[in-house]
Amino acid sequence: MNVLGRIVTVAAIAFALPVLAQDRAPQQGASPPAVVGGSMALLYAVPGVTDNGGADNAGVATTFHCTNTNTVSEQIQIVVRNFDGSVAGNDTSTVASAHTITKSTHGTALTEDLPFLTPGIAINQGVAFVFATSPFVFCSAMVLDASVAGSQGVSLHMVRFGAVSGTQE
């Protein structure tokens, strides 16, 4: 094996070891894999966030679904702002590989999404910003009737920042 072949072999091992180290099955009582993605980066801007400030399972709420498609746990942060730019809610969650989180501005009959982003706060012409520690997080959002256990609502247009090469949203 020549020198170039050895260099390529060493480089391949160096790139594979961190992935293999995170891919082990968790032992009982062991902690989940560490969050690997690094610092938070803006993934989406979501205009049109609405909430009437109503009680759980009543009125209108906005619901977000975010899925981590990375092979390790990642952090996802959703910041909701009202029409005047004031922060109405801010939540950060650690999401395991291939898992989905659901967050709503207040309780809905459709989803179990505790903690709520903005319970009891009316949001008009709001905007949400979704941050994550990896670009391999994909989200959707909708304004829905919080009293209905079906998906009656309106999908919100989400602007993606830093899309993964080869994907289309």
QUIPE-V371670 format. One record per residue. SS is DSSP state (a for helix, b for strand, c for the rest). PHI is phi in whole degrees, -180 to 180 (NA if undefined). BURIAL is + if it has 24 or more other C-alpha atoms within 12 Angstrom, else -. Layout:
ss->[SS	SS]
phi->[PHI	PHI]
burial->[BURIAL	BURIAL]
//
This chain:
ss->[c	c	a	a	a	a	a	a	a	a	a	a	a	a	a	a	a	a	a	a	a	a	c	c	c	c	c	c	c	c	c	c	c	c	c	c	c	c	c	c	b	b	b	b	b	b	b	b	b	b	b	b	c	c	c	c	c	c	c	b	b	b	b	b	b	b	b	b	c	c	c	c	c	b	b	b	b	b	b	b	b	c	c	c	c	c	b	b	b	b	b	b	b	b	b	c	c	c	c	b	b	b	b	b	c	c	c	c	c	c	c	c	c	c	c	c	c	c	c	c	c	b	b	b	b	b	b	b	b	b	b	b	c	c	c	c	b	b	b	b	b	b	b	b	b	c	c	c	c	c	c	c	b	b	b	c	c	b	b	b	c	c	c	c	c	c	c	c	c]
phi->[NA	-80	-63	-62	-63	-67	-63	-63	-63	-63	-63	-63	-65	-62	-77	-81	-59	-61	-66	-65	-64	-84	-91	-71	-69	-67	-82	-60	84	-82	-79	-69	-57	-70	-70	-111	-59	99	-78	-68	-133	-68	-106	-141	-114	-126	-77	97	-64	-138	-155	-85	79	-76	-73	-55	59	-145	76	-119	-139	-110	-119	-117	-121	-130	-118	-93	-98	-75	-87	-132	-64	-135	-100	-127	-122	-119	-114	-106	-121	-83	-56	-92	89	-70	-76	-97	-164	-155	-138	-121	-130	-94	-119	-69	-56	62	-109	-122	-111	-127	-131	-124	-67	-152	-58	-126	-72	-79	-131	-102	-141	-73	-76	-75	-75	-143	-61	77	-109	-76	-125	-123	51	-82	-141	-120	-120	-109	-114	-154	-88	-152	-75	-87	-114	-126	-132	-139	-147	-151	-93	-140	-77	-68	-89	-103	-86	-123	-91	-93	-178	-125	-70	-96	-76	-114	-95	-91	-114	61	-62	-71	-56	88	-111	-136	-120]
burial->[-	-	-	-	-	-	-	-	-	-	-	-	-	-	-	-	-	-	-	-	-	-	-	-	-	-	-	-	-	-	-	-	+	+	+	+	+	-	-	+	+	+	+	+	+	+	+	+	+	+	+	+	+	+	-	+	+	+	+	+	+	+	+	+	+	+	+	+	+	+	+	+	+	+	+	+	+	+	+	+	+	+	-	-	-	-	-	+	+	+	+	+	+	+	+	+	+	-	+	+	+	+	+	+	+	+	+	+	+	+	+	-	+	-	-	+	+	+	+	+	+	+	+	+	-	+	+	+	+	+	+	+	+	+	+	+	+	+	+	+	+	+	+	+	+	+	-	-	-	-	-	-	-	-	-	+	-	+	+	+	+	-	-	-	-	-	-	-	-]
//
